[in-house]
Amino acid sequence: MNTSIVSRRIELTDPIREYIESAMSQLDKYNLDIIAIKAIISDAKKEKKEAFEIEFTIQLAGRDTVVIKQVDKDLYAAIDIAIERAKKVLRRYKEKVNNKIHSHTNEKTPDNDIPQLYSDVEDGEIVPSALDIDKPVDVEEALEFIKKGNMMFVVFDDMDGKRRTLYRRKDGRFGLY
C-alpha cells in the first residue's frame, strides 16, 4: 500500500504525521487490495472560524476510488471521524465481496432438506433449491411433486414439450400457466 501525506497552508509536524500514518494503517485489516491512500490536510474557514479539513483518497484495485472529506475545529477529531467513515465504507466493500463469494456455491440440496431451508429464512431472502424434474412430466406428476416438496410453484416441461408453471394459490388451490 502506497501512502502519502500532504499539507496545505499548515505545518505538518511529526506527531500529526505519525497519527495519520497509524490511522491509515488501521485500514489494512479489511484485506481489500488497497493500492494507495493519500491524506491532504488543510486549514478551512468554517463560518469565519478556524477549522481543519482532512481528505482521504483511497484507491482500491477493481473498485472506484473512495474520497472522504471531514472538516472540524480539532485536527485530531477530524482525522478520527474521517478514518471511521473510511472503515465503514471499506467494511461494506468487504461484506459485498464476501457475499458475492458465498453466493456462488454449486452444492445440490436433496429433496428432504427443502423444508428445512424455509425454517430459518428471513423476509425477502432467496432460497436455493434443487429440482428433480429433469424429464417431461404430466401435470398430475408435477402436482404430486409440488405437494410433496411443500413448494409454492414448480416449472416443468409437459409431455407436449411446452414449458409450464404450476403454482399454489392463496386460497389453497393450484394454478397452471
N, CA and C atoms as a LAMMPS dump frame, in Angstrom:
ITEM: TIMESTEP
0
ITEM: NUMBER OF ATOMS
531
ITEM: BOX BOUNDS ff ff ff
-5.0000000000000000e+02 5.0000000000000000e+02
-5.0000000000000000e+02 5.0000000000000000e+02
-5.0000000000000000e+02 5.0000000000000000e+02
ITEM: ATOMS id mol type element x y z
1 1 1 N 0.851 -1.172 0
2 1 2 C 0 0 0
3 1 3 C 0.893 1.23 0
4 2 1 N 0.649 2.109 -0.949
5 2 2 C 1.4 3.343 -1.08
6 2 3 C 0.658 4.448 -0.329
7 3 1 N 1.336 5.118 0.584
8 3 2 C 0.703 6.192 1.352
9 3 3 C 1.442 7.497 1.133
10 4 1 N 0.68 8.573 1.152
11 4 2 C 1.292 9.904 1.085
12 4 3 C 0.459 10.866 1.918
13 5 1 N 1.161 11.807 2.546
14 5 2 C 0.505 12.806 3.386
15 5 3 C 0.96 14.174 2.896
16 6 1 N 0.009 15.02 2.586
17 6 2 C 0.287 16.349 2.068
18 6 3 C -0.412 17.364 2.949
19 7 1 N 0.282 18.481 3.22
20 7 2 C -0.36 19.551 3.992
21 7 3 C -0.4 20.817 3.145
22 8 1 N -1.472 21.549 3.286
23 8 2 C -1.648 22.81 2.569
24 8 3 C -1.974 23.9 3.577
25 9 1 N -1.179 24.92 3.584
26 9 2 C -1.37 26.113 4.413
27 9 3 C -1.266 25.841 5.915
28 10 1 N -0.763 24.672 6.317
29 10 2 C -0.474 24.408 7.721
30 10 3 C 0.832 23.623 7.793
31 11 1 N 1.464 23.675 8.96
32 11 2 C 2.725 22.964 9.143
33 11 3 C 2.43 21.516 9.545
34 12 1 N 3.069 20.595 8.862
35 12 2 C 2.902 19.173 9.139
36 12 3 C 3.999 18.745 10.111
37 13 1 N 3.631 18.564 11.365
38 13 2 C 4.606 18.176 12.387
39 13 3 C 4.711 16.651 12.454
40 14 1 N 5.754 16.183 13.115
41 14 2 C 5.952 14.735 13.245
42 14 3 C 4.817 14.045 14
43 15 1 N 4.311 14.604 15.111
44 15 2 C 3.188 13.932 15.784
45 15 3 C 1.94 13.807 14.898
46 16 1 N 1.655 14.842 14.103
47 16 2 C 0.493 14.777 13.204
48 16 3 C 0.729 13.707 12.145
49 17 1 N 1.928 13.672 11.566
50 17 2 C 2.262 12.673 10.552
51 17 3 C 2.134 11.258 11.122
52 18 1 N 2.664 11.028 12.318
53 18 2 C 2.594 9.705 12.941
54 18 3 C 1.144 9.315 13.25
55 19 1 N 0.342 10.271 13.677
56 19 2 C -1.06 9.991 13.992
57 19 3 C -1.824 9.581 12.727
58 20 1 N -1.578 10.285 11.638
59 20 2 C -2.249 9.962 10.376
60 20 3 C -1.774 8.605 9.852
61 21 1 N -0.474 8.331 9.948
62 21 2 C 0.046 7.041 9.485
63 21 3 C -0.525 5.881 10.301
64 22 1 N -0.65 6.065 11.617
65 22 2 C -1.236 4.99 12.433
66 22 3 C -2.719 4.812 12.108
67 23 1 N -3.409 5.918 11.813
68 23 2 C -4.825 5.834 11.444
69 23 3 C -4.985 5.12 10.1
70 24 1 N -4.118 5.424 9.143
71 24 2 C -4.198 4.781 7.837
72 24 3 C -3.848 3.296 7.919
73 25 1 N -2.978 2.924 8.838
74 25 2 C -2.603 1.511 8.969
75 25 3 C -3.776 0.66 9.479
76 26 1 N -4.768 1.285 10.111
77 26 2 C -5.954 0.557 10.58
78 26 3 C -6.801 0.038 9.416
79 27 1 N -6.627 0.613 8.228
80 27 2 C -7.432 0.228 7.073
81 27 3 C -6.914 -1.048 6.41
82 28 1 N -5.743 -1.527 6.82
83 28 2 C -5.173 -2.754 6.249
84 28 3 C -5.948 -3.992 6.646
85 29 1 N -6.653 -3.957 7.754
86 29 2 C -7.299 -5.153 8.275
87 29 3 C -8.44 -5.658 7.4
88 30 1 N -8.902 -4.872 6.427
89 30 2 C -10.014 -5.279 5.584
90 30 3 C -9.57 -6.127 4.389
91 31 1 N -8.27 -6.238 4.134
92 31 2 C -7.723 -7.081 3.061
93 31 3 C -8.406 -6.824 1.723
94 32 1 N -8.481 -5.568 1.312
95 32 2 C -9.2 -5.218 0.092
96 32 3 C -8.282 -4.788 -1.049
97 33 1 N -7.022 -5.085 -0.99
98 33 2 C -6.08 -4.718 -2.039
99 33 3 C -6.11 -3.209 -2.286
100 34 1 N -5.741 -2.468 -1.252
101 34 2 C -5.672 -1.013 -1.337
102 34 3 C -4.388 -0.654 -2.076
103 35 1 N -4.529 0.075 -3.168
104 35 2 C -3.371 0.469 -3.962
105 35 3 C -2.66 1.643 -3.309
106 36 1 N -3.409 2.693 -2.974
107 36 2 C -2.799 3.891 -2.404
108 36 3 C -3.799 4.638 -1.537
109 37 1 N -3.262 5.308 -0.526
110 37 2 C -4.051 6.209 0.313
111 37 3 C -3.323 7.544 0.35
112 38 1 N -4.04 8.591 0.054
113 38 2 C -3.464 9.927 0.094
114 38 3 C -4.256 10.762 1.092
115 39 1 N -3.546 11.392 2.005
116 39 2 C -4.172 12.26 3.003
117 39 3 C -3.751 13.7 2.722
118 40 1 N -4.727 14.584 2.622
119 40 2 C -4.456 16.01 2.397
120 40 3 C -5.039 16.773 3.572
121 41 1 N -4.168 17.504 4.262
122 41 2 C -4.575 18.305 5.41
123 41 3 C -4.493 19.772 5.004
124 42 1 N -5.531 20.53 5.313
125 42 2 C -5.507 21.958 5.019
126 42 3 C -6.327 22.7 6.056
127 43 1 N -6.09 23.993 6.105
128 43 2 C -6.926 24.788 7.001
129 43 3 C -8.172 25.212 6.23
130 44 1 N -9.238 25.376 6.956
131 44 2 C -10.506 25.741 6.327
132 44 3 C -11.223 26.726 7.224
133 45 1 N -11.913 27.613 6.611
134 45 2 C -12.728 28.573 7.365
135 45 3 C -14.133 28.009 7.45
136 46 1 N -14.611 27.774 8.669
137 46 2 C -15.954 27.264 8.875
138 46 3 C -16.727 28.334 9.624
139 47 1 N -17.604 29.013 8.897
140 47 2 C -18.396 30.108 9.455
141 47 3 C -17.498 31.147 10.117
142 48 1 N -16.454 31.54 9.406
143 48 2 C -15.474 32.553 9.827
144 48 3 C -14.698 32.149 11.074
145 49 1 N -14.643 30.855 11.361
146 49 2 C -13.844 30.346 12.476
147 49 3 C -12.786 29.428 11.911
148 50 1 N -11.686 29.312 12.614
149 50 2 C -10.602 28.437 12.176
150 50 3 C -11.04 26.983 12.272
151 51 1 N -10.718 26.226 11.264
152 51 2 C -11.047 24.804 11.24
153 51 3 C -10.008 24.091 10.385
154 52 1 N -10.006 22.782 10.48
155 52 2 C -9.096 21.957 9.696
156 52 3 C -9.909 21.021 8.816
157 53 1 N -9.382 20.784 7.634
158 53 2 C -10.021 19.848 6.706
159 53 3 C -9.043 18.718 6.408
160 54 1 N -9.534 17.499 6.516
161 54 2 C -8.741 16.319 6.158
162 54 3 C -9.473 15.608 5.03
163 55 1 N -8.729 15.204 4.029
164 55 2 C -9.311 14.48 2.894
165 55 3 C -8.491 13.213 2.668
166 56 1 N -9.17 12.083 2.694
167 56 2 C -8.545 10.795 2.397
168 56 3 C -9.022 10.344 1.024
169 57 1 N -8.081 10.003 0.159
170 57 2 C -8.385 9.43 -1.143
171 57 3 C -7.834 8.008 -1.133
172 58 1 N -8.733 7.024 -1.221
173 58 2 C -8.351 5.616 -1.124
174 58 3 C -8.61 4.968 -2.478
175 59 1 N -7.538 4.458 -3.094
176 59 2 C -7.659 3.779 -4.383
177 59 3 C -7.663 2.279 -4.151
178 60 1 N -8.747 1.633 -4.567
179 60 2 C -8.906 0.188 -4.42
180 60 3 C -8.772 -0.481 -5.784
181 61 1 N -8.135 -1.636 -5.818
182 61 2 C -7.991 -2.377 -7.068
183 61 3 C -9.344 -2.933 -7.487
184 62 1 N -9.748 -2.645 -8.717
185 62 2 C -11.002 -3.164 -9.232
186 62 3 C -12.239 -2.461 -8.716
187 63 1 N -12.105 -1.383 -8.002
188 63 2 C -13.238 -0.639 -7.437
189 63 3 C -13.06 0.845 -7.741
190 64 1 N -14.083 1.604 -7.417
191 64 2 C -13.996 3.047 -7.548
192 64 3 C -13.08 3.613 -6.469
193 65 1 N -12.592 4.811 -6.693
194 65 2 C -11.787 5.498 -5.695
195 65 3 C -12.714 6.105 -4.649
196 66 1 N -12.36 5.94 -3.389
197 66 2 C -13.157 6.453 -2.279
198 66 3 C -12.531 7.757 -1.803
199 67 1 N -13.323 8.813 -1.741
200 67 2 C -12.856 10.115 -1.265
201 67 3 C -13.694 10.504 -0.057
202 68 1 N -13.003 10.798 1.052
203 68 2 C -13.688 11.17 2.288
204 68 3 C -13.121 12.504 2.756
205 69 1 N -14.007 13.474 2.947
206 69 2 C -13.598 14.795 3.45
207 69 3 C -14.262 15.032 4.786
208 70 1 N -13.503 15.612 5.691
209 70 2 C -14.039 15.92 7.01
210 70 3 C -13.481 17.261 7.469
211 71 1 N -14.353 18.121 7.978
212 71 2 C -13.956 19.428 8.498
213 71 3 C -14.317 19.478 9.972
214 72 1 N -13.36 19.932 10.79
215 72 2 C -13.6 20.055 12.229
216 72 3 C -12.647 21.102 12.778
217 73 1 N -13.005 21.673 13.93
218 73 2 C -12.12 22.677 14.533
219 73 3 C -10.903 22.029 15.183
220 74 1 N -10.983 20.736 15.493
221 74 2 C -9.854 19.996 16.04
222 74 3 C -9.333 19.043 14.962
223 75 1 N -8.046 19.15 14.651
224 75 2 C -7.463 18.334 13.59
225 75 3 C -7.532 16.85 13.912
226 76 1 N -7.223 16.469 15.135
227 76 2 C -7.236 15.055 15.519
228 76 3 C -8.667 14.48 15.482
229 77 1 N -9.639 15.277 15.858
230 77 2 C -11.036 14.824 15.774
231 77 3 C -11.446 14.633 14.317
232 78 1 N -11.021 15.538 13.445
233 78 2 C -11.328 15.4 12.02
234 78 3 C -10.711 14.126 11.454
235 79 1 N -9.479 13.816 11.854
236 79 2 C -8.811 12.6 11.395
237 79 3 C -9.571 11.367 11.888
238 80 1 N -9.935 11.362 13.165
239 80 2 C -10.654 10.214 13.73
240 80 3 C -11.991 9.976 13.026
241 81 1 N -12.749 11.037 12.798
242 81 2 C -14.052 10.897 12.151
243 81 3 C -13.886 10.413 10.715
244 82 1 N -12.902 10.971 9.997
245 82 2 C -12.679 10.556 8.608
246 82 3 C -12.25 9.095 8.531
247 83 1 N -11.411 8.641 9.447
248 83 2 C -10.973 7.248 9.451
249 83 3 C -12.155 6.321 9.768
250 84 1 N -13.01 6.707 10.697
251 84 2 C -14.185 5.884 10.998
252 84 3 C -15.11 5.778 9.783
253 85 1 N -15.267 6.871 9.05
254 85 2 C -16.074 6.827 7.834
255 85 3 C -15.428 5.939 6.78
256 86 1 N -14.098 5.994 6.673
257 86 2 C -13.384 5.134 5.72
258 86 3 C -13.529 3.671 6.111
259 87 1 N -13.459 3.371 7.404
260 87 2 C -13.638 1.992 7.875
261 87 3 C -15.03 1.48 7.502
262 88 1 N -16.027 2.331 7.643
263 88 2 C -17.397 1.938 7.327
264 88 3 C -17.533 1.598 5.842
265 89 1 N -16.949 2.432 4.988
266 89 2 C -17.01 2.187 3.545
267 89 3 C -16.28 0.899 3.191
268 90 1 N -15.082 0.703 3.738
269 90 2 C -14.302 -0.496 3.432
270 90 3 C -14.967 -1.752 3.989
271 91 1 N -15.605 -1.631 5.153
272 91 2 C -16.321 -2.775 5.714
273 91 3 C -17.472 -3.18 4.792
274 92 1 N -18.176 -2.206 4.221
275 92 2 C -19.264 -2.512 3.284
276 92 3 C -18.728 -3.179 2.023
277 93 1 N -17.599 -2.687 1.499
278 93 2 C -16.985 -3.335 0.336
279 93 3 C -16.598 -4.772 0.669
280 94 1 N -16.048 -4.974 1.85
281 94 2 C -15.625 -6.31 2.27
282 94 3 C -16.833 -7.246 2.366
283 95 1 N -17.937 -6.755 2.927
284 95 2 C -19.146 -7.565 3.025
285 95 3 C -19.69 -7.913 1.645
286 96 1 N -19.636 -6.972 0.696
287 96 2 C -20.081 -7.252 -0.657
288 96 3 C -19.225 -8.34 -1.295
289 97 1 N -17.918 -8.261 -1.094
290 97 2 C -17.018 -9.269 -1.651
291 97 3 C -17.304 -10.627 -1.032
292 98 1 N -17.468 -10.68 0.287
293 98 2 C -17.748 -11.951 0.958
294 98 3 C -19.089 -12.524 0.533
295 99 1 N -20.116 -11.681 0.421
296 99 2 C -21.425 -12.159 -0.003
297 99 3 C -21.387 -12.674 -1.435
298 100 1 N -20.613 -12.028 -2.282
299 100 2 C -20.504 -12.464 -3.665
300 100 3 C -19.811 -13.814 -3.746
301 101 1 N -18.783 -14.023 -2.949
302 101 2 C -18.057 -15.286 -2.946
303 101 3 C -18.954 -16.399 -2.419
304 102 1 N -19.688 -16.164 -1.348
305 102 2 C -20.501 -17.199 -0.72
306 102 3 C -21.802 -17.467 -1.468
307 103 1 N -22.218 -16.58 -2.334
308 103 2 C -23.47 -16.799 -3.055
309 103 3 C -23.291 -17.698 -4.27
310 104 1 N -22.066 -18.03 -4.636
311 104 2 C -21.813 -18.839 -5.822
312 104 3 C -21.492 -20.289 -5.486
313 105 1 N -22.138 -20.84 -4.487
314 105 2 C -21.922 -22.246 -4.174
315 105 3 C -22.755 -23.092 -5.112
316 106 1 N -22.213 -24.202 -5.552
317 106 2 C -22.893 -25.067 -6.503
318 106 3 C -23.299 -26.387 -5.878
319 107 1 N -23.565 -26.38 -4.601
320 107 2 C -23.946 -27.611 -3.931
321 107 3 C -25.407 -27.903 -4.201
322 108 1 N -25.728 -29.177 -4.488
323 108 2 C -27.111 -29.59 -4.693
324 108 3 C -27.743 -29.893 -3.343
325 109 1 N -29.011 -29.536 -3.209
326 109 2 C -29.747 -29.776 -1.99
327 109 3 C -30.686 -30.95 -2.206
328 110 1 N -30.62 -31.984 -1.395
329 110 2 C -31.555 -33.092 -1.555
330 110 3 C -32.98 -32.655 -1.244
331 111 1 N -33.965 -33.432 -1.766
332 111 2 C -35.377 -33.083 -1.578
333 111 3 C -35.782 -33.014 -0.122
334 112 1 N -35.229 -33.884 0.703
335 112 2 C -35.647 -33.906 2.101
336 112 3 C -35.123 -32.71 2.891
337 113 1 N -34.201 -31.914 2.339
338 113 2 C -33.692 -30.727 3.025
339 113 3 C -34.459 -29.469 2.653
340 114 1 N -35.327 -29.526 1.677
341 114 2 C -36.016 -28.322 1.213
342 114 3 C -36.884 -27.696 2.304
343 115 1 N -37.724 -28.429 3.04
344 115 2 C -38.5 -27.786 4.095
345 115 3 C -37.618 -27.187 5.184
346 116 1 N -36.45 -27.759 5.459
347 116 2 C -35.554 -27.219 6.475
348 116 3 C -34.984 -25.878 6.037
349 117 1 N -34.785 -25.659 4.741
350 117 2 C -34.279 -24.386 4.264
351 117 3 C -35.244 -23.252 4.561
352 118 1 N -36.553 -23.518 4.509
353 118 2 C -37.533 -22.472 4.712
354 118 3 C -37.73 -22.111 6.173
355 119 1 N -37.238 -22.903 7.1
356 119 2 C -37.482 -22.644 8.515
357 119 3 C -36.726 -21.428 9.035
358 120 1 N -35.556 -21.135 8.487
359 120 2 C -34.764 -20.019 9.008
360 120 3 C -34.607 -18.903 7.982
361 121 1 N -35.551 -18.755 7.068
362 121 2 C -35.482 -17.757 6.02
363 121 3 C -36.041 -16.438 6.517
364 122 1 N -35.309 -15.362 6.228
365 122 2 C -35.785 -14.029 6.559
366 122 3 C -36.628 -13.522 5.397
367 123 1 N -37.425 -12.472 5.635
368 123 2 C -38.258 -11.902 4.587
369 123 3 C -37.393 -11.349 3.472
370 124 1 N -37.764 -11.654 2.236
371 124 2 C -37.056 -11.132 1.084
372 124 3 C -35.807 -11.9 0.717
373 125 1 N -35.499 -12.974 1.404
374 125 2 C -34.293 -13.728 1.123
375 125 3 C -34.573 -14.787 0.055
376 126 1 N -33.629 -15.002 -0.843
377 126 2 C -33.772 -16.005 -1.887
378 126 3 C -33.191 -17.312 -1.382
379 127 1 N -33.963 -18.382 -1.508
380 127 2 C -33.558 -19.682 -1.009
381 127 3 C -33.304 -20.606 -2.196
382 128 1 N -32.096 -21.159 -2.332
383 128 2 C -31.845 -22.082 -3.439
384 128 3 C -32.462 -23.446 -3.15
385 129 1 N -32.874 -24.129 -4.2
386 129 2 C -33.404 -25.477 -4.031
387 129 3 C -33.079 -26.29 -5.274
388 130 1 N -32.991 -27.593 -5.112
389 130 2 C -32.69 -28.491 -6.221
390 130 3 C -33.989 -29.016 -6.805
391 131 1 N -34.027 -29.163 -8.112
392 131 2 C -35.201 -29.69 -8.777
393 131 3 C -34.908 -31.099 -9.276
394 132 1 N -35.88 -31.994 -9.102
395 132 2 C -35.73 -33.359 -9.58
396 132 3 C -36.437 -33.577 -10.907
397 133 1 N -37.184 -32.58 -11.375
398 133 2 C -37.906 -32.746 -12.627
399 133 3 C -36.971 -32.333 -13.754
400 134 1 N -36.345 -33.319 -14.377
401 134 2 C -35.45 -33.018 -15.486
402 134 3 C -35.902 -33.684 -16.776
403 135 1 N -37.036 -34.355 -16.726
404 135 2 C -37.609 -35.001 -17.905
405 135 3 C -39.037 -34.492 -18.054
406 136 1 N -39.613 -34.609 -19.251
407 136 2 C -41.013 -34.177 -19.415
408 136 3 C -41.947 -34.98 -18.497
409 137 1 N -42.872 -34.295 -17.845
410 137 2 C -43.83 -34.926 -16.939
411 137 3 C -45.226 -34.414 -17.253
412 138 1 N -46.227 -35.142 -16.795
413 138 2 C -47.578 -34.635 -16.963
414 138 3 C -47.955 -33.806 -15.739
415 139 1 N -49.063 -33.103 -15.823
416 139 2 C -49.476 -32.152 -14.794
417 139 3 C -49.708 -32.848 -13.46
418 140 1 N -50.234 -34.069 -13.474
419 140 2 C -50.501 -34.79 -12.226
420 140 3 C -49.196 -35.085 -11.469
421 141 1 N -48.151 -35.462 -12.21
422 141 2 C -46.855 -35.718 -11.557
423 141 3 C -46.293 -34.435 -10.957
424 142 1 N -46.413 -33.319 -11.688
425 142 2 C -45.937 -32.041 -11.173
426 142 3 C -46.721 -31.634 -9.933
427 143 1 N -48.036 -31.93 -9.93
428 143 2 C -48.87 -31.624 -8.774
429 143 3 C -48.427 -32.429 -7.552
430 144 1 N -48.124 -33.698 -7.743
431 144 2 C -47.607 -34.52 -6.64
432 144 3 C -46.274 -33.98 -6.138
433 145 1 N -45.437 -33.552 -7.064
434 145 2 C -44.122 -33.018 -6.701
435 145 3 C -44.253 -31.747 -5.863
436 146 1 N -45.142 -30.858 -6.259
437 146 2 C -45.309 -29.591 -5.535
438 146 3 C -45.912 -29.828 -4.154
439 147 1 N -46.828 -30.795 -4.035
440 147 2 C -47.413 -31.116 -2.733
441 147 3 C -46.391 -31.784 -1.824
442 148 1 N -45.611 -32.709 -2.375
443 148 2 C -44.621 -33.448 -1.594
444 148 3 C -43.517 -32.521 -1.072
445 149 1 N -43.083 -31.588 -1.912
446 149 2 C -41.994 -30.695 -1.531
447 149 3 C -42.432 -29.467 -0.781
448 150 1 N -43.732 -29.289 -0.543
449 150 2 C -44.259 -28.122 0.155
450 150 3 C -43.758 -26.839 -0.503
451 151 1 N -43.831 -26.8 -1.831
452 151 2 C -43.322 -25.675 -2.606
453 151 3 C -44.467 -24.751 -3.018
454 152 1 N -44.125 -23.545 -3.403
455 152 2 C -45.112 -22.585 -3.878
456 152 3 C -45.366 -22.744 -5.368
457 153 1 N -44.353 -23.125 -6.153
458 153 2 C -44.524 -23.337 -7.579
459 153 3 C -43.429 -24.259 -8.093
460 154 1 N -43.674 -24.78 -9.293
461 154 2 C -42.685 -25.608 -9.963
462 154 3 C -42.787 -25.33 -11.46
463 155 1 N -41.629 -25.214 -12.097
464 155 2 C -41.563 -25.017 -13.538
465 155 3 C -41.125 -26.341 -14.146
466 156 1 N -41.84 -26.809 -15.17
467 156 2 C -41.534 -28.11 -15.753
468 156 3 C -41.905 -28.113 -17.231
469 157 1 N -41.421 -29.101 -17.939
470 157 2 C -41.79 -29.324 -19.333
471 157 3 C -42.848 -30.416 -19.346
472 158 1 N -43.98 -30.158 -20.036
473 158 2 C -45.026 -31.176 -20.097
474 158 3 C -44.725 -32.166 -21.224
475 159 1 N -45.613 -33.12 -21.412
476 159 2 C -45.399 -34.183 -22.391
477 159 3 C -45.392 -33.661 -23.837
478 160 1 N -45.995 -32.481 -24.067
479 160 2 C -46.01 -31.884 -25.411
480 160 3 C -44.78 -31.025 -25.676
481 161 1 N -43.876 -30.921 -24.691
482 161 2 C -42.657 -30.13 -24.86
483 161 3 C -42.823 -28.661 -24.508
484 162 1 N -43.972 -28.274 -23.928
485 162 2 C -44.205 -26.886 -23.537
486 162 3 C -43.678 -26.67 -22.117
487 163 1 N -43.107 -25.501 -21.89
488 163 2 C -42.65 -25.129 -20.551
489 163 3 C -43.86 -24.634 -19.788
490 164 1 N -44.14 -25.21 -18.617
491 164 2 C -45.331 -24.898 -17.836
492 164 3 C -44.925 -24.51 -16.42
493 165 1 N -45.797 -23.781 -15.746
494 165 2 C -45.6 -23.414 -14.347
495 165 3 C -46.852 -23.794 -13.58
496 166 1 N -46.679 -24.596 -12.554
497 166 2 C -47.76 -24.973 -11.661
498 166 3 C -47.505 -24.248 -10.353
499 167 1 N -48.499 -23.528 -9.837
500 167 2 C -48.286 -22.723 -8.643
501 167 3 C -49.424 -22.914 -7.648
502 168 1 N -49.104 -22.663 -6.37
503 168 2 C -50.066 -22.76 -5.282
504 168 3 C -50.682 -21.383 -5.067
505 169 1 N -51.995 -21.301 -5.129
506 169 2 C -52.689 -20.033 -4.934
507 169 3 C -52.907 -19.772 -3.45
508 170 1 N -53.286 -18.548 -3.123
509 170 2 C -53.512 -18.185 -1.723
510 170 3 C -54.695 -18.924 -1.112
511 171 1 N -55.668 -19.293 -1.939
512 171 2 C -56.841 -19.99 -1.424
513 171 3 C -56.612 -21.501 -1.273
514 172 1 N -55.358 -21.979 -1.549
515 172 2 C -55.031 -23.387 -1.361
516 172 3 C -55.173 -24.219 -2.62
517 173 1 N -55.819 -23.689 -3.649
518 173 2 C -55.927 -24.427 -4.9
519 173 3 C -54.677 -24.189 -5.727
520 174 1 N -54.616 -24.793 -6.903
521 174 2 C -53.433 -24.691 -7.741
522 174 3 C -53.779 -24.055 -9.073
523 175 1 N -52.826 -23.299 -9.626
524 175 2 C -52.986 -22.681 -10.939
525 175 3 C -51.933 -23.224 -11.886
526 176 1 N -52.188 -23.107 -13.189
527 176 2 C -51.292 -23.646 -14.192
528 176 3 C -51.137 -22.647 -15.324
529 177 1 N -49.912 -22.324 -15.657
530 177 2 C -49.604 -21.494 -16.831
531 177 3 C -49.069 -22.39 -17.9
